[in-house]
Amino acid sequence: MANEEELRQVVTEYLAKLRNVSYSDPNLSVRIGALTGSDAFLLVRVDYWNYTTEDDTKVGKVGLSITLIEATTGQDDLARGP
């Protein structure tokens, strides 16, 4: 993405809509799929991060959420159901 300005712009716009209005824009997801040549893409978010020391041991804890987005529809893997 560092060298692909159009892809960076589309991904930034997609993530902003997803974060601000909880909307997975299918038009933007189709563009992401076309620009990357993929049928789906993963969104990985860090939901929780903690770093501490317990006794003399350094401990890092992280919570991640992973969502599979179908590029042609913008739907996540949970939206389709069984």
PDB file of N, CA, C and O in Angstrom:
ATOM      1  N   MET A   1       0.814  -1.195   0.000  1.00  0.00           N
ATOM      2  CA  MET A   1       0.000   0.000   0.000  1.00  0.00           C
ATOM      3  C   MET A   1       0.854   1.253   0.000  1.00  0.00           C
ATOM      4  O   MET A   1       0.398   2.310  -0.438  1.00  0.00           O
ATOM      5  N   ALA A   2       2.057   1.158   0.472  1.00  0.00           N
ATOM      6  CA  ALA A   2       2.906   2.342   0.567  1.00  0.00           C
ATOM      7  C   ALA A   2       3.154   2.971  -0.800  1.00  0.00           C
ATOM      8  O   ALA A   2       3.291   4.190  -0.901  1.00  0.00           O
ATOM      9  N   ASN A   3       3.215   2.159  -1.853  1.00  0.00           N
ATOM     10  CA  ASN A   3       3.500   2.671  -3.187  1.00  0.00           C
ATOM     11  C   ASN A   3       2.264   2.822  -4.060  1.00  0.00           C
ATOM     12  O   ASN A   3       2.365   3.313  -5.184  1.00  0.00           O
ATOM     13  N   GLU A   4       1.103   2.411  -3.569  1.00  0.00           N
ATOM     14  CA  GLU A   4      -0.132   2.455  -4.347  1.00  0.00           C
ATOM     15  C   GLU A   4      -1.071   3.511  -3.777  1.00  0.00           C
ATOM     16  O   GLU A   4      -1.850   3.229  -2.866  1.00  0.00           O
ATOM     17  N   GLU A   5      -0.998   4.722  -4.309  1.00  0.00           N
ATOM     18  CA  GLU A   5      -1.784   5.842  -3.784  1.00  0.00           C
ATOM     19  C   GLU A   5      -3.280   5.587  -3.884  1.00  0.00           C
ATOM     20  O   GLU A   5      -4.013   5.866  -2.936  1.00  0.00           O
ATOM     21  N   GLU A   6      -3.755   5.057  -5.027  1.00  0.00           N
ATOM     22  CA  GLU A   6      -5.189   4.816  -5.185  1.00  0.00           C
ATOM     23  C   GLU A   6      -5.691   3.798  -4.172  1.00  0.00           C
ATOM     24  O   GLU A   6      -6.741   3.999  -3.562  1.00  0.00           O
ATOM     25  N   LEU A   7      -4.956   2.711  -3.986  1.00  0.00           N
ATOM     26  CA  LEU A   7      -5.344   1.687  -3.012  1.00  0.00           C
ATOM     27  C   LEU A   7      -5.358   2.269  -1.603  1.00  0.00           C
ATOM     28  O   LEU A   7      -6.294   2.020  -0.844  1.00  0.00           O
ATOM     29  N   ARG A   8      -4.343   3.034  -1.247  1.00  0.00           N
ATOM     30  CA  ARG A   8      -4.278   3.649   0.072  1.00  0.00           C
ATOM     31  C   ARG A   8      -5.485   4.564   0.306  1.00  0.00           C
ATOM     32  O   ARG A   8      -6.072   4.557   1.387  1.00  0.00           O
ATOM     33  N   GLN A   9      -5.848   5.344  -0.705  1.00  0.00           N
ATOM     34  CA  GLN A   9      -6.987   6.264  -0.589  1.00  0.00           C
ATOM     35  C   GLN A   9      -8.301   5.498  -0.420  1.00  0.00           C
ATOM     36  O   GLN A   9      -9.127   5.866   0.415  1.00  0.00           O
ATOM     37  N   VAL A  10      -8.499   4.434  -1.208  1.00  0.00           N
ATOM     38  CA  VAL A  10      -9.738   3.656  -1.132  1.00  0.00           C
ATOM     39  C   VAL A  10      -9.836   2.942   0.219  1.00  0.00           C
ATOM     40  O   VAL A  10     -10.902   2.935   0.834  1.00  0.00           O
ATOM     41  N   VAL A  11      -8.746   2.347   0.683  1.00  0.00           N
ATOM     42  CA  VAL A  11      -8.750   1.656   1.972  1.00  0.00           C
ATOM     43  C   VAL A  11      -9.005   2.646   3.111  1.00  0.00           C
ATOM     44  O   VAL A  11      -9.756   2.342   4.037  1.00  0.00           O
ATOM     45  N   THR A  12      -8.392   3.812   3.048  1.00  0.00           N
ATOM     46  CA  THR A  12      -8.603   4.834   4.074  1.00  0.00           C
ATOM     47  C   THR A  12     -10.067   5.256   4.128  1.00  0.00           C
ATOM     48  O   THR A  12     -10.638   5.385   5.210  1.00  0.00           O
ATOM     49  N   GLU A  13     -10.669   5.470   2.972  1.00  0.00           N
ATOM     50  CA  GLU A  13     -12.082   5.852   2.916  1.00  0.00           C
ATOM     51  C   GLU A  13     -12.975   4.724   3.422  1.00  0.00           C
ATOM     52  O   GLU A  13     -13.934   4.971   4.153  1.00  0.00           O
ATOM     53  N   TYR A  14     -12.663   3.482   3.033  1.00  0.00           N
ATOM     54  CA  TYR A  14     -13.446   2.320   3.473  1.00  0.00           C
ATOM     55  C   TYR A  14     -13.406   2.189   4.996  1.00  0.00           C
ATOM     56  O   TYR A  14     -14.443   2.029   5.639  1.00  0.00           O
ATOM     57  N   LEU A  15     -12.208   2.256   5.564  1.00  0.00           N
ATOM     58  CA  LEU A  15     -12.064   2.112   7.019  1.00  0.00           C
ATOM     59  C   LEU A  15     -12.719   3.257   7.777  1.00  0.00           C
ATOM     60  O   LEU A  15     -13.262   3.049   8.862  1.00  0.00           O
ATOM     61  N   ALA A  16     -12.675   4.465   7.219  1.00  0.00           N
ATOM     62  CA  ALA A  16     -13.322   5.610   7.868  1.00  0.00           C
ATOM     63  C   ALA A  16     -14.833   5.405   7.935  1.00  0.00           C
ATOM     64  O   ALA A  16     -15.446   5.656   8.973  1.00  0.00           O
ATOM     65  N   LYS A  17     -15.440   4.947   6.829  1.00  0.00           N
ATOM     66  CA  LYS A  17     -16.882   4.678   6.841  1.00  0.00           C
ATOM     67  C   LYS A  17     -17.223   3.559   7.806  1.00  0.00           C
ATOM     68  O   LYS A  17     -18.210   3.636   8.538  1.00  0.00           O
ATOM     69  N   LEU A  18     -16.408   2.527   7.805  1.00  0.00           N
ATOM     70  CA  LEU A  18     -16.662   1.392   8.685  1.00  0.00           C
ATOM     71  C   LEU A  18     -16.578   1.821  10.147  1.00  0.00           C
ATOM     72  O   LEU A  18     -17.406   1.413  10.960  1.00  0.00           O
ATOM     73  N   ARG A  19     -15.594   2.632  10.482  1.00  0.00           N
ATOM     74  CA  ARG A  19     -15.396   3.074  11.862  1.00  0.00           C
ATOM     75  C   ARG A  19     -16.449   4.108  12.288  1.00  0.00           C
ATOM     76  O   ARG A  19     -17.001   4.017  13.384  1.00  0.00           O
ATOM     77  N   ASN A  20     -16.721   5.076  11.431  1.00  0.00           N
ATOM     78  CA  ASN A  20     -17.580   6.196  11.819  1.00  0.00           C
ATOM     79  C   ASN A  20     -19.067   5.905  11.755  1.00  0.00           C
ATOM     80  O   ASN A  20     -19.823   6.383  12.601  1.00  0.00           O
ATOM     81  N   VAL A  21     -19.503   5.130  10.769  1.00  0.00           N
ATOM     82  CA  VAL A  21     -20.938   4.877  10.622  1.00  0.00           C
ATOM     83  C   VAL A  21     -21.276   3.388  10.580  1.00  0.00           C
ATOM     84  O   VAL A  21     -22.412   3.013  10.292  1.00  0.00           O
ATOM     85  N   SER A  22     -20.289   2.543  10.869  1.00  0.00           N
ATOM     86  CA  SER A  22     -20.472   1.082  10.878  1.00  0.00           C
ATOM     87  C   SER A  22     -21.073   0.576   9.570  1.00  0.00           C
ATOM     88  O   SER A  22     -21.972  -0.265   9.571  1.00  0.00           O
ATOM     89  N   TYR A  23     -20.564   1.100   8.456  1.00  0.00           N
ATOM     90  CA  TYR A  23     -21.081   0.721   7.143  1.00  0.00           C
ATOM     91  C   TYR A  23     -19.948   0.183   6.300  1.00  0.00           C
ATOM     92  O   TYR A  23     -18.961   0.875   6.051  1.00  0.00           O
ATOM     93  N   SER A  24     -20.094  -1.067   5.857  1.00  0.00           N
ATOM     94  CA  SER A  24     -19.144  -1.685   4.953  1.00  0.00           C
ATOM     95  C   SER A  24     -19.603  -1.372   3.529  1.00  0.00           C
ATOM     96  O   SER A  24     -20.457  -2.066   2.977  1.00  0.00           O
ATOM     97  N   ASP A  25     -19.035  -0.334   2.949  1.00  0.00           N
ATOM     98  CA  ASP A  25     -19.457   0.166   1.643  1.00  0.00           C
ATOM     99  C   ASP A  25     -19.098  -0.840   0.544  1.00  0.00           C
ATOM    100  O   ASP A  25     -17.917  -1.087   0.300  1.00  0.00           O
ATOM    101  N   PRO A  26     -20.109  -1.427  -0.127  1.00  0.00           N
ATOM    102  CA  PRO A  26     -19.812  -2.424  -1.158  1.00  0.00           C
ATOM    103  C   PRO A  26     -19.082  -1.838  -2.362  1.00  0.00           C
ATOM    104  O   PRO A  26     -18.296  -2.539  -2.999  1.00  0.00           O
ATOM    105  N   ASN A  27     -19.323  -0.574  -2.689  1.00  0.00           N
ATOM    106  CA  ASN A  27     -18.609   0.043  -3.818  1.00  0.00           C
ATOM    107  C   ASN A  27     -17.118   0.144  -3.537  1.00  0.00           C
ATOM    108  O   ASN A  27     -16.292  -0.117  -4.411  1.00  0.00           O
ATOM    109  N   LEU A  28     -16.784   0.522  -2.317  1.00  0.00           N
ATOM    110  CA  LEU A  28     -15.373   0.617  -1.950  1.00  0.00           C
ATOM    111  C   LEU A  28     -14.743  -0.762  -1.817  1.00  0.00           C
ATOM    112  O   LEU A  28     -13.584  -0.948  -2.189  1.00  0.00           O
ATOM    113  N   SER A  29     -15.485  -1.729  -1.294  1.00  0.00           N
ATOM    114  CA  SER A  29     -14.915  -3.085  -1.164  1.00  0.00           C
ATOM    115  C   SER A  29     -14.679  -3.705  -2.537  1.00  0.00           C
ATOM    116  O   SER A  29     -13.716  -4.451  -2.716  1.00  0.00           O
ATOM    117  N   VAL A  30     -15.543  -3.411  -3.508  1.00  0.00           N
ATOM    118  CA  VAL A  30     -15.321  -3.895  -4.874  1.00  0.00           C
ATOM    119  C   VAL A  30     -14.039  -3.283  -5.438  1.00  0.00           C
ATOM    120  O   VAL A  30     -13.253  -3.979  -6.080  1.00  0.00           O
ATOM    121  N   ARG A  31     -13.825  -1.988  -5.204  1.00  0.00           N
ATOM    122  CA  ARG A  31     -12.598  -1.339  -5.685  1.00  0.00           C
ATOM    123  C   ARG A  31     -11.359  -1.926  -5.022  1.00  0.00           C
ATOM    124  O   ARG A  31     -10.333  -2.118  -5.675  1.00  0.00           O
ATOM    125  N   ILE A  32     -11.456  -2.215  -3.715  1.00  0.00           N
ATOM    126  CA  ILE A  32     -10.324  -2.841  -3.025  1.00  0.00           C
ATOM    127  C   ILE A  32     -10.024  -4.201  -3.641  1.00  0.00           C
ATOM    128  O   ILE A  32      -8.867  -4.535  -3.898  1.00  0.00           O
ATOM    129  N   GLY A  33     -11.075  -4.984  -3.876  1.00  0.00           N
ATOM    130  CA  GLY A  33     -10.896  -6.294  -4.498  1.00  0.00           C
ATOM    131  C   GLY A  33     -10.277  -6.191  -5.878  1.00  0.00           C
ATOM    132  O   GLY A  33      -9.392  -6.978  -6.217  1.00  0.00           O
ATOM    133  N   ALA A  34     -10.727  -5.230  -6.684  1.00  0.00           N
ATOM    134  CA  ALA A  34     -10.187  -5.058  -8.033  1.00  0.00           C
ATOM    135  C   ALA A  34      -8.733  -4.608  -8.004  1.00  0.00           C
ATOM    136  O   ALA A  34      -7.912  -5.098  -8.779  1.00  0.00           O
ATOM    137  N   LEU A  35      -8.416  -3.678  -7.111  1.00  0.00           N
ATOM    138  CA  LEU A  35      -7.044  -3.166  -7.040  1.00  0.00           C
ATOM    139  C   LEU A  35      -6.056  -4.200  -6.506  1.00  0.00           C
ATOM    140  O   LEU A  35      -4.873  -4.166  -6.846  1.00  0.00           O
ATOM    141  N   THR A  36      -6.538  -5.111  -5.677  1.00  0.00           N
ATOM    142  CA  THR A  36      -5.641  -6.123  -5.101  1.00  0.00           C
ATOM    143  C   THR A  36      -5.760  -7.473  -5.802  1.00  0.00           C
ATOM    144  O   THR A  36      -4.963  -8.377  -5.548  1.00  0.00           O
ATOM    145  N   GLY A  37      -6.756  -7.617  -6.688  1.00  0.00           N
ATOM    146  CA  GLY A  37      -6.954  -8.896  -7.375  1.00  0.00           C
ATOM    147  C   GLY A  37      -7.433  -9.980  -6.434  1.00  0.00           C
ATOM    148  O   GLY A  37      -7.046 -11.140  -6.567  1.00  0.00           O
ATOM    149  N   SER A  38      -8.290  -9.601  -5.465  1.00  0.00           N
ATOM    150  CA  SER A  38      -8.739 -10.575  -4.466  1.00  0.00           C
ATOM    151  C   SER A  38     -10.264 -10.645  -4.418  1.00  0.00           C
ATOM    152  O   SER A  38     -10.966  -9.696  -4.767  1.00  0.00           O
ATOM    153  N   ASP A  39     -10.750 -11.806  -3.971  1.00  0.00           N
ATOM    154  CA  ASP A  39     -12.182 -12.023  -3.805  1.00  0.00           C
ATOM    155  C   ASP A  39     -12.648 -11.587  -2.423  1.00  0.00           C
ATOM    156  O   ASP A  39     -13.827 -11.293  -2.225  1.00  0.00           O
ATOM    157  N   ALA A  40     -11.729 -11.546  -1.475  1.00  0.00           N
ATOM    158  CA  ALA A  40     -12.053 -11.186  -0.093  1.00  0.00           C
ATOM    159  C   ALA A  40     -10.794 -10.611   0.550  1.00  0.00           C
ATOM    160  O   ALA A  40      -9.681 -10.793   0.056  1.00  0.00           O
ATOM    161  N   PHE A  41     -11.002  -9.914   1.663  1.00  0.00           N
ATOM    162  CA  PHE A  41      -9.852  -9.395   2.403  1.00  0.00           C
ATOM    163  C   PHE A  41     -10.155  -9.447   3.890  1.00  0.00           C
ATOM    164  O   PHE A  41     -11.313  -9.442   4.307  1.00  0.00           O
ATOM    165  N   LEU A  42      -9.095  -9.498   4.675  1.00  0.00           N
ATOM    166  CA  LEU A  42      -9.216  -9.565   6.126  1.00  0.00           C
ATOM    167  C   LEU A  42      -8.993  -8.197   6.746  1.00  0.00           C
ATOM    168  O   LEU A  42      -8.077  -7.467   6.370  1.00  0.00           O
ATOM    169  N   LEU A  43      -9.842  -7.868   7.697  1.00  0.00           N
ATOM    170  CA  LEU A  43      -9.630  -6.690   8.529  1.00  0.00           C
ATOM    171  C   LEU A  43      -9.204  -7.188   9.897  1.00  0.00           C
ATOM    172  O   LEU A  43      -9.910  -7.974  10.529  1.00  0.00           O
ATOM    173  N   VAL A  44      -8.063  -6.735  10.347  1.00  0.00           N
ATOM    174  CA  VAL A  44      -7.554  -7.133  11.655  1.00  0.00           C
ATOM    175  C   VAL A  44      -7.427  -5.871  12.501  1.00  0.00           C
ATOM    176  O   VAL A  44      -6.786  -4.901  12.097  1.00  0.00           O
ATOM    177  N   ARG A  45      -8.044  -5.898  13.673  1.00  0.00           N
ATOM    178  CA  ARG A  45      -8.005  -4.750  14.580  1.00  0.00           C
ATOM    179  C   ARG A  45      -7.431  -5.181  15.920  1.00  0.00           C
ATOM    180  O   ARG A  45      -7.678  -6.291  16.393  1.00  0.00           O
ATOM    181  N   VAL A  46      -6.661  -4.283  16.523  1.00  0.00           N
ATOM    182  CA  VAL A  46      -6.186  -4.491  17.883  1.00  0.00           C
ATOM    183  C   VAL A  46      -7.249  -3.883  18.800  1.00  0.00           C
ATOM    184  O   VAL A  46      -7.419  -2.665  18.839  1.00  0.00           O
ATOM    185  N   ASP A  47      -7.957  -4.733  19.532  1.00  0.00           N
ATOM    186  CA  ASP A  47      -9.027  -4.283  20.415  1.00  0.00           C
ATOM    187  C   ASP A  47      -8.537  -4.004  21.830  1.00  0.00           C
ATOM    188  O   ASP A  47      -9.143  -3.226  22.567  1.00  0.00           O
ATOM    189  N   TYR A  48      -7.454  -4.636  22.195  1.00  0.00           N
ATOM    190  CA  TYR A  48      -6.954  -4.526  23.561  1.00  0.00           C
ATOM    191  C   TYR A  48      -5.448  -4.688  23.533  1.00  0.00           C
ATOM    192  O   TYR A  48      -4.925  -5.550  22.826  1.00  0.00           O
ATOM    193  N   TRP A  49      -4.744  -3.858  24.302  1.00  0.00           N
ATOM    194  CA  TRP A  49      -3.296  -3.963  24.401  1.00  0.00           C
ATOM    195  C   TRP A  49      -2.890  -3.617  25.822  1.00  0.00           C
ATOM    196  O   TRP A  49      -3.322  -2.602  26.369  1.00  0.00           O
ATOM    197  N   ASN A  50      -2.060  -4.461  26.416  1.00  0.00           N
ATOM    198  CA  ASN A  50      -1.566  -4.201  27.759  1.00  0.00           C
ATOM    199  C   ASN A  50      -0.168  -4.773  27.882  1.00  0.00           C
ATOM    200  O   ASN A  50       0.097  -5.893  27.446  1.00  0.00           O
ATOM    201  N   TYR A  51       0.712  -4.009  28.471  1.00  0.00           N
ATOM    202  CA  TYR A  51       2.072  -4.459  28.710  1.00  0.00           C
ATOM    203  C   TYR A  51       2.395  -4.143  30.158  1.00  0.00           C
ATOM    204  O   TYR A  51       2.223  -3.009  30.604  1.00  0.00           O
ATOM    205  N   THR A  52       2.860  -5.136  30.889  1.00  0.00           N
ATOM    206  CA  THR A  52       3.145  -4.935  32.305  1.00  0.00           C
ATOM    207  C   THR A  52       4.263  -5.887  32.730  1.00  0.00           C
ATOM    208  O   THR A  52       4.784  -6.662  31.929  1.00  0.00           O
ATOM    209  N   THR A  53       4.604  -5.806  33.978  1.00  0.00           N
ATOM    210  CA  THR A  53       5.569  -6.726  34.574  1.00  0.00           C
ATOM    211  C   THR A  53       4.907  -7.411  35.753  1.00  0.00           C
ATOM    212  O   THR A  53       4.378  -6.757  36.651  1.00  0.00           O
ATOM    213  N   GLU A  54       4.941  -8.728  35.742  1.00  0.00           N
ATOM    214  CA  GLU A  54       4.421  -9.519  36.851  1.00  0.00           C
ATOM    215  C   GLU A  54       5.615 -10.218  37.493  1.00  0.00           C
ATOM    216  O   GLU A  54       6.283 -11.034  36.858  1.00  0.00           O
ATOM    217  N   ASP A  55       5.874  -9.894  38.746  1.00  0.00           N
ATOM    218  CA  ASP A  55       7.105 -10.308  39.432  1.00  0.00           C
ATOM    219  C   ASP A  55       8.271  -9.759  38.615  1.00  0.00           C
ATOM    220  O   ASP A  55       8.386  -8.543  38.457  1.00  0.00           O
ATOM    221  N   ASP A  56       9.124 -10.613  38.102  1.00  0.00           N
ATOM    222  CA  ASP A  56      10.232 -10.151  37.269  1.00  0.00           C
ATOM    223  C   ASP A  56      10.026 -10.509  35.796  1.00  0.00           C
ATOM    224  O   ASP A  56      10.962 -10.457  34.998  1.00  0.00           O
ATOM    225  N   THR A  57       8.805 -10.870  35.451  1.00  0.00           N
ATOM    226  CA  THR A  57       8.510 -11.317  34.091  1.00  0.00           C
ATOM    227  C   THR A  57       7.743 -10.229  33.333  1.00  0.00           C
ATOM    228  O   THR A  57       6.750  -9.696  33.829  1.00  0.00           O
ATOM    229  N   LYS A  58       8.215  -9.911  32.137  1.00  0.00           N
ATOM    230  CA  LYS A  58       7.515  -8.950  31.280  1.00  0.00           C
ATOM    231  C   LYS A  58       6.362  -9.682  30.584  1.00  0.00           C
ATOM    232  O   LYS A  58       6.552 -10.753  30.007  1.00  0.00           O
ATOM    233  N   VAL A  59       5.175  -9.094  30.647  1.00  0.00           N
ATOM    234  CA  VAL A  59       3.984  -9.723  30.083  1.00  0.00           C
ATOM    235  C   VAL A  59       3.285  -8.738  29.154  1.00  0.00           C
ATOM    236  O   VAL A  59       2.998  -7.604  29.539  1.00  0.00           O
ATOM    237  N   GLY A  60       3.018  -9.174  27.946  1.00  0.00           N
ATOM    238  CA  GLY A  60       2.246  -8.385  26.993  1.00  0.00           C
ATOM    239  C   GLY A  60       0.995  -9.151  26.629  1.00  0.00           C
ATOM    240  O   GLY A  60       1.051 -10.350  26.356  1.00  0.00           O
ATOM    241  N   LYS A  61      -0.137  -8.463  26.623  1.00  0.00           N
ATOM    242  CA  LYS A  61      -1.405  -9.092  26.256  1.00  0.00           C
ATOM    243  C   LYS A  61      -2.043  -8.259  25.159  1.00  0.00           C
ATOM    244  O   LYS A  61      -2.038  -7.029  25.205  1.00  0.00           O
ATOM    245  N   VAL A  62      -2.586  -8.947  24.183  1.00  0.00           N
ATOM    246  CA  VAL A  62      -3.239  -8.254  23.077  1.00  0.00           C
ATOM    247  C   VAL A  62      -4.506  -9.013  22.697  1.00  0.00           C
ATOM    248  O   VAL A  62      -4.527 -10.244  22.685  1.00  0.00           O
ATOM    249  N   GLY A  63      -5.547  -8.268  22.392  1.00  0.00           N
ATOM    250  CA  GLY A  63      -6.795  -8.858  21.907  1.00  0.00           C
ATOM    251  C   GLY A  63      -7.028  -8.388  20.479  1.00  0.00           C
ATOM    252  O   GLY A  63      -7.006  -7.187  20.207  1.00  0.00           O
ATOM    253  N   LEU A  64      -7.250  -9.321  19.573  1.00  0.00           N
ATOM    254  CA  LEU A  64      -7.444  -9.014  18.162  1.00  0.00           C
ATOM    255  C   LEU A  64      -8.835  -9.423  17.715  1.00  0.00           C
ATOM    256  O   LEU A  64      -9.405 -10.381  18.236  1.00  0.00           O
ATOM    257  N   SER A  65      -9.373  -8.706  16.760  1.00  0.00           N
ATOM    258  CA  SER A  65     -10.575  -9.166  16.072  1.00  0.00           C
ATOM    259  C   SER A  65     -10.240  -9.250  14.587  1.00  0.00           C
ATOM    260  O   SER A  65      -9.586  -8.365  14.033  1.00  0.00           O
ATOM    261  N   ILE A  66     -10.695 -10.319  13.956  1.00  0.00           N
ATOM    262  CA  ILE A  66     -10.417 -10.564  12.549  1.00  0.00           C
ATOM    263  C   ILE A  66     -11.751 -10.751  11.840  1.00  0.00           C
ATOM    264  O   ILE A  66     -12.574 -11.566  12.257  1.00  0.00           O
ATOM    265  N   THR A  67     -11.962  -9.991  10.765  1.00  0.00           N
ATOM    266  CA  THR A  67     -13.196 -10.067   9.998  1.00  0.00           C
ATOM    267  C   THR A  67     -12.856 -10.302   8.540  1.00  0.00           C
ATOM    268  O   THR A  67     -12.025  -9.595   7.970  1.00  0.00           O
ATOM    269  N   LEU A  68     -13.495 -11.292   7.935  1.00  0.00           N
ATOM    270  CA  LEU A  68     -13.333 -11.572   6.512  1.00  0.00           C
ATOM    271  C   LEU A  68     -14.411 -10.813   5.756  1.00  0.00           C
ATOM    272  O   LEU A  68     -15.599 -11.006   6.014  1.00  0.00           O
ATOM    273  N   ILE A  69     -14.014  -9.956   4.830  1.00  0.00           N
ATOM    274  CA  ILE A  69     -14.943  -9.164   4.035  1.00  0.00           C
ATOM    275  C   ILE A  69     -14.950  -9.700   2.608  1.00  0.00           C
ATOM    276  O   ILE A  69     -13.898  -9.825   1.982  1.00  0.00           O
ATOM    277  N   GLU A  70     -16.135 -10.016   2.097  1.00  0.00           N
ATOM    278  CA  GLU A  70     -16.275 -10.434   0.705  1.00  0.00           C
ATOM    279  C   GLU A  70     -16.200  -9.185  -0.164  1.00  0.00           C
ATOM    280  O   GLU A  70     -17.016  -8.276  -0.011  1.00  0.00           O
ATOM    281  N   ALA A  71     -15.243  -9.130  -1.063  1.00  0.00           N
ATOM    282  CA  ALA A  71     -14.988  -7.913  -1.832  1.00  0.00           C
ATOM    283  C   ALA A  71     -16.167  -7.519  -2.720  1.00  0.00           C
ATOM    284  O   ALA A  71     -16.437  -6.328  -2.876  1.00  0.00           O
ATOM    285  N   THR A  72     -16.867  -8.473  -3.298  1.00  0.00           N
ATOM    286  CA  THR A  72     -17.937  -8.131  -4.239  1.00  0.00           C
ATOM    287  C   THR A  72     -19.199  -7.590  -3.585  1.00  0.00           C
ATOM    288  O   THR A  72     -19.997  -6.923  -4.243  1.00  0.00           O
ATOM    289  N   THR A  73     -19.393  -7.871  -2.283  1.00  0.00           N
ATOM    290  CA  THR A  73     -20.620  -7.442  -1.613  1.00  0.00           C
ATOM    291  C   THR A  73     -20.366  -6.518  -0.425  1.00  0.00           C
ATOM    292  O   THR A  73     -21.266  -5.787  -0.010  1.00  0.00           O
ATOM    293  N   GLY A  74     -19.170  -6.541   0.119  1.00  0.00           N
ATOM    294  CA  GLY A  74     -18.874  -5.771   1.320  1.00  0.00           C
ATOM    295  C   GLY A  74     -19.372  -6.441   2.588  1.00  0.00           C
ATOM    296  O   GLY A  74     -19.229  -5.884   3.676  1.00  0.00           O
ATOM    297  N   GLN A  75     -19.959  -7.637   2.464  1.00  0.00           N
ATOM    298  CA  GLN A  75     -20.473  -8.350   3.630  1.00  0.00           C
ATOM    299  C   GLN A  75     -19.344  -9.054   4.350  1.00  0.00           C
ATOM    300  O   GLN A  75     -18.390  -9.539   3.742  1.00  0.00           O
ATOM    301  N   ASP A  76     -19.485  -9.095   5.692  1.00  0.00           N
ATOM    302  CA  ASP A  76     -18.494  -9.852   6.458  1.00  0.00           C
ATOM    303  C   ASP A  76     -18.955 -11.304   6.553  1.00  0.00           C
ATOM    304  O   ASP A  76     -20.080 -11.646   6.188  1.00  0.00           O
ATOM    305  N   ASP A  77     -18.060 -12.139   7.050  1.00  0.00           N
ATOM    306  CA  ASP A  77     -18.329 -13.577   7.094  1.00  0.00           C
ATOM    307  C   ASP A  77     -19.491 -13.924   8.003  1.00  0.00           C
ATOM    308  O   ASP A  77     -20.089 -14.988   7.842  1.00  0.00           O
ATOM    309  N   LEU A  78     -19.835 -13.061   8.957  1.00  0.00           N
ATOM    310  CA  LEU A  78     -20.945 -13.336   9.862  1.00  0.00           C
ATOM    311  C   LEU A  78     -22.285 -12.911   9.289  1.00  0.00           C
ATOM    312  O   LEU A  78     -23.323 -13.428   9.702  1.00  0.00           O
ATOM    313  N   ALA A  79     -22.283 -11.974   8.340  1.00  0.00           N
ATOM    314  CA  ALA A  79     -23.527 -11.451   7.789  1.00  0.00           C
ATOM    315  C   ALA A  79     -24.267 -12.481   6.939  1.00  0.00           C
ATOM    316  O   ALA A  79     -25.488 -12.404   6.802  1.00  0.00           O
ATOM    317  N   ARG A  80     -23.551 -13.432   6.376  1.00  0.00           N
ATOM    318  CA  ARG A  80     -24.182 -14.415   5.497  1.00  0.00           C
ATOM    319  C   ARG A  80     -24.902 -15.499   6.275  1.00  0.00           C
ATOM    320  O   ARG A  80     -25.863 -16.086   5.778  1.00  0.00           O
ATOM    321  N   GLY A  81     -24.457 -15.765   7.470  1.00  0.00           N
ATOM    322  CA  GLY A  81     -25.094 -16.812   8.270  1.00  0.00           C
ATOM    323  C   GLY A  81     -24.720 -18.202   7.775  1.00  0.00           C
ATOM    324  O   GLY A  81     -23.884 -18.359   6.885  1.00  0.00           O
ATOM    325  N   PRO A  82     -25.368 -19.226   8.384  1.00  0.00           N
ATOM    326  CA  PRO A  82     -25.018 -20.611   8.025  1.00  0.00           C
ATOM    327  C   PRO A  82     -25.535 -21.008   6.662  1.00  0.00           C
ATOM    328  O   PRO A  82     -25.320 -22.139   6.225  1.00  0.00           O
TER     329      PRO A  82
END
